[in-house]
């Protein structure tokens, strides 16, 4: 499934991002997921990775975009590809999921029927990422198409702009995920910058990157244990610095794992469907009378990772389902490539 042209370290990071994302949604916020209380080691783990999860996904998207960026007069084709990859699954996966949550029994989050129907405009659940990253791709793609990102200086200026907007107050109405786009943009641009300088980056940070990330992780775990309120604000200067530094440090490790590479190959399907399978696992284990947190977390994690992989293999066999539910090209028949590779579509 992995081609020789793929960056194995990026595929590994993609798999790691999947693992962190699914683990978080299994554990959930205080009023969601398994509703694990403060003081639990699982709660500490979930809270400590708040600065890393979605920034890492977005960093990878920016890195890959920088390889396959808009060239020449191909902007219209680029836009069509992004609509297919992001907006089509938003309608055919995101809205039905929200509707199911609105009418289904035993859900942890109350979603009204109207909110579910309007979720393509006002984000609901984890599908905000699709709307947010679509805005980013349109913005960066347009700038690239108009020749405004030709030099490293222009790219650094874009990062400065994104950082300033990141630190500004959020928009009162999160129309089409605009607040999510503002939150993610600095990490996307950081990924672009790192791809342009990946050789020098790995040489200069070799041996240092792993240490930096370990130290950051230990610090976040400690803070989450002592006072979780200190790290829950994602749009802060600390969140920006920790997110960017963590992503760069992880890239510089040149880490490679066969298991994570395999998971990374299904990351888009995992992103889209993991909550459905994790919730099913929670419901099934609850009906069986299982109350042990470790068993519930492990069951939800495995279901949230393996379930979407199996579903993706089914959907990818048929042109219609691969387009509607995975955002793939209609002619594609093979096993789905790495998910969240929205920059290549």
C-alpha positions in Angstrom: 0.0 0.0 0.0 3.0 2.3 0.5 4.7 3.6 -2.6 8.3 4.2 -2.8 7.7 7.9 -3.3 6.0 8.3 0.1 7.8 9.8 3.1 7.8 7.0 5.7 8.4 9.4 8.5 5.4 11.5 7.5 3.3 8.4 7.2 4.4 7.5 10.7 3.4 10.9 12.0 0.1 10.5 10.3 -0.5 7.2 12.1 0.5 8.8 15.4 -1.9 11.6 14.8 -4.7 9.1 14.2 -3.8 7.3 17.4 -3.9 10.5 19.5 -7.2 11.6 17.9 -9.0 8.4 18.4 -7.7 8.0 22.0 -9.0 11.5 22.8 -12.4 10.9 21.4 -12.7 7.6 23.2 -11.7 9.2 26.6 -13.7 12.4 25.6 -14.0 15.8 27.2 -15.4 15.9 30.8 -19.0 15.7 29.5 -18.4 13.3 26.6 -16.8 10.0 25.5 -16.5 7.7 28.5 -17.0 10.7 30.8 -13.8 9.9 32.7 -13.4 12.0 35.8 -10.6 14.3 36.8 -7.7 12.6 38.4 -7.8 9.5 36.1 -4.6 8.8 34.2 -6.7 8.7 31.0 -8.1 12.1 31.7 -4.5 13.4 32.2 -3.4 11.8 28.9 -6.4 13.3 27.0 -5.8 16.8 28.3 -2.1 16.8 27.9 -2.2 16.3 24.1 -4.5 19.2 23.4 -1.7 21.2 21.9 -0.5 18.4 19.7 -3.5 16.4 18.2 -5.0 18.6 15.5 -1.9 20.8 15.0 -0.1 17.6 14.0 -2.8 16.6 11.5 -2.7 20.1 10.0 1.1 20.3 10.0 1.2 17.1 7.9 -1.4 18.5 5.5 0.7 21.6 5.0 3.8 19.5 4.6 2.2 17.4 1.9 0.6 20.4 0.2 4.0 21.9 -0.2 5.0 18.9 -2.3 1.9 18.9 -4.5 1.1 22.6 -4.5 -0.8 24.5 -7.2 1.2 25.0 -10.3 0.5 27.1 -13.4 -3.2 27.7 -14.2 -4.5 24.6 -12.5 -6.4 26.4 -9.8 -9.9 25.4 -11.0 -8.9 21.7 -11.0 -7.3 22.2 -7.6 -10.6 23.6 -6.2 -12.7 20.8 -7.7 -10.4 18.3 -6.0 -10.7 20.0 -2.6 -14.5 20.1 -2.9 -14.6 16.4 -3.7 -12.1 15.5 -1.0 -13.5 17.6 1.8 -17.0 19.0 1.1 -18.6 15.9 -0.4 -17.7 13.7 2.7 -18.9 16.7 4.9 -22.4 16.3 3.4 -22.5 12.5 3.0 -20.8 11.6 6.3 -20.8 14.6 8.5 -24.5 15.6 8.2 -25.9 12.0 8.5 -23.6 11.5 11.5 -25.0 14.6 13.2 -28.6 13.6 12.4 -27.9 10.2 13.9 -26.6 11.9 17.0 -29.7 14.1 17.2 -32.2 11.3 17.1 -30.2 8.3 18.4 -30.5 7.1 22.0 -27.7 7.1 24.5 -25.6 9.8 23.0 -23.4 12.0 25.2 -23.7 15.2 23.3 -27.1 16.9 22.7 -27.4 18.0 19.1 -30.7 19.4 17.9 -32.2 18.4 14.6 -31.8 21.9 13.3 -28.1 22.0 14.3 -27.5 18.7 12.6 -29.2 19.9 9.4 -27.1 23.2 9.4 -23.9 21.4 10.4 -22.5 22.1 6.9 -22.5 25.8 7.9 -22.1 25.9 11.7 -19.7 23.0 12.6 -20.8 20.1 14.7 -18.6 17.4 16.2 -15.1 16.7 14.7 -16.2 17.5 11.2 -15.2 21.2 11.8 -11.8 20.1 10.6 -13.1 19.5 7.1 -14.6 23.0 6.9 -11.5 24.7 8.5 -8.9 22.9 6.4 -11.0 23.6 3.2 -10.8 27.3 3.9 -7.0 27.0 4.4 -6.5 25.1 1.2 -8.5 27.8 -0.7 -6.5 30.6 0.8 -3.1 29.1 0.4 -3.9 27.6 -3.0 -5.1 31.0 -4.2 -2.0 32.8 -2.9 0.2 30.1 -4.5 -1.7 30.4 -7.8 -1.2 34.2 -7.9 2.5 33.8 -7.3 2.4 35.3 -3.8 4.2 32.5 -2.1 7.2 32.1 -4.4 9.9 33.0 -1.9 10.7 31.9 1.6 10.2 35.4 2.8 6.6 35.4 1.6 6.0 32.1 3.4 7.4 33.5 6.6 5.2 36.5 6.3 2.2 34.3 5.9 3.2 32.5 9.1 3.5 35.8 10.9 0.0 36.8 9.6 -1.4 33.5 10.7 0.1 33.8 14.2 -1.3 37.3 14.7 -4.8 36.2 13.6 -4.5 33.1 15.7 -4.0 35.2 18.9 -6.9 37.5 18.1 -10.4 37.0 19.6 -12.5 34.4 17.9 -15.3 35.4 15.5 -18.7 35.5 17.3 -20.2 33.2 14.6 -18.2 30.2 13.5 -19.5 30.4 10.0 -18.2 27.4 8.0 -15.5 26.7 10.5 -13.7 30.0 10.2 -12.5 29.9 13.8 -11.1 26.4 13.2 -9.3 27.7 10.1 -7.7 30.5 12.1 -6.7 28.0 14.7 -5.1 25.6 12.3 -3.5 28.0 9.8 -0.2 28.5 11.6 0.4 24.8 11.8 -0.4 24.3 8.2 2.2 27.0 7.2 4.7 25.5 9.6 4.4 22.2 7.7 5.0 24.1 4.4 8.1 25.7 5.8 9.4 22.5 7.2 8.9 20.7 3.9 10.9 23.4 2.0 13.8 23.0 4.5 13.4 19.4 5.6 17.0 18.3 4.8 18.6 21.1 6.8 16.0 20.7 9.5 16.7 17.0 10.1 20.5 17.6 10.1 20.4 20.5 12.5 17.9 18.9 14.9 19.0 15.3 14.7 19.2 14.0 18.3 17.6 17.1 19.7 14.1 16.7 18.3 13.2 13.6 20.3 14.5 15.1 23.5 12.5 18.3 23.0 9.3 16.4 22.3 9.8 14.1 25.3 10.4 17.1 27.6 7.3 18.9 26.2 5.2 15.7 26.8 6.4 15.3 30.3 5.7 19.0 31.1 2.2 18.8 29.6 1.5 15.6 31.6 2.6 17.3 34.8 0.5 20.4 34.1 -2.5 18.3 33.2 -2.1 16.4 36.5 -1.7 19.5 38.6 -4.2 21.9 37.0 -5.8 21.0 33.6 -7.3 24.5 33.3 -3.8 25.7 32.5 -3.6 23.9 29.2 -7.2 23.7 27.8 -7.0 27.1 25.9 -5.8 26.1 22.5 -5.7 29.6 21.0 -3.0 31.0 23.2 0.6 31.9 22.7 1.6 28.8 24.7 -0.7 26.7 22.5 0.9 28.2 19.3 4.5 27.7 20.5 4.0 24.2 21.9 2.0 23.1 18.8 4.6 24.3 16.3 7.6 23.2 18.3 6.1 19.7 18.9 5.4 19.2 15.2 8.9 20.3 14.2 10.4 18.1 16.9 8.4 15.1 15.8 9.4 15.6 12.2 13.1 15.8 13.1 13.0 12.5 14.9 12.7 10.8 11.5 10.6 8.2 13.3 9.4 5.2 11.4 6.9 2.5 12.5 5.3 -0.1 10.3 2.1 -0.1 12.4 1.8 3.6 12.4 2.6 3.7 8.7 -0.2 1.2 8.1 -2.6 3.3 10.2 -1.5 6.5 8.4 -2.6 4.9 5.1 -6.2 4.9 6.4 -6.1 8.2 8.3 -8.9 9.9 6.4 -11.3 7.1 6.9 -10.2 6.9 10.6 -10.8 10.6 11.0 -14.3 10.4 9.4 -15.6 7.3 11.1 -13.7 6.7 14.3 -16.3 8.3 16.5 -19.1 6.0 15.2 -17.1 2.9 16.0 -15.8 4.2 19.3 -19.4 5.0 20.4 -20.6 1.6 19.3 -17.9 0.0 21.4 -18.8 2.1 24.4 -22.5 1.1 24.1 -21.8 -2.6 23.5 -19.4 -2.9 26.4 -21.8 -0.9 28.6 -24.6 -3.3 27.8 -22.3 -6.2 28.8 -21.7 -4.6 32.1 -18.1 -3.7 31.6 -17.0 -0.8 33.9 -13.3 -1.1 34.0 -11.8 2.1 32.4 -8.8 0.3 30.9 -11.0 -2.2 29.1 -13.4 0.5 27.9 -10.6 2.7 26.6 -8.8 -0.2 24.9 -12.0 -1.4 23.3 -12.9 2.0 22.1 -9.4 2.6 20.7 -9.3 -0.6 18.8 -12.8 -0.2 17.5 -12.1 3.4 16.5 -9.0 2.4 14.5 -9.9 -1.0 13.0 -13.6 -0.3 12.2 -12.8 2.6 9.8 -10.1 0.5 8.1 -12.6 -2.2 7.4 -15.2 0.2 6.2 -12.8 2.0 4.0 -11.9 -1.3 2.3 -15.6 -1.8 1.6 -16.3 1.7 0.3 -13.2 1.8 -1.9 -14.5 -1.2 -3.9 -17.3 0.8 -5.4 -16.9 4.1 -7.3 -20.0 5.8 -5.8 -19.2 5.0 -2.2 -15.5 5.9 -2.6 -16.5 9.3 -3.9 -19.3 10.1 -1.4 -17.9 8.7 1.8 -14.1 8.9 1.2 -13.8 11.8 -1.2 -11.8 9.7 -3.6 -11.7 10.0 -7.4 -14.4 8.1 -9.1 -12.1 6.0 -11.2 -10.1 4.8 -8.3 -10.5 1.2 -7.4 -7.6 0.3 -5.2 -7.1 0.4 -1.4 -7.4 4.0 -0.1 -4.3 6.0 0.1 -3.3 7.9 3.2 -6.2 9.8 4.6 -6.2 13.4 5.3 -3.9 13.6 2.2 -6.3 16.3 1.1 -3.3 18.2 -0.3 -2.8 15.6 -3.0 -6.4 15.5 -4.3 
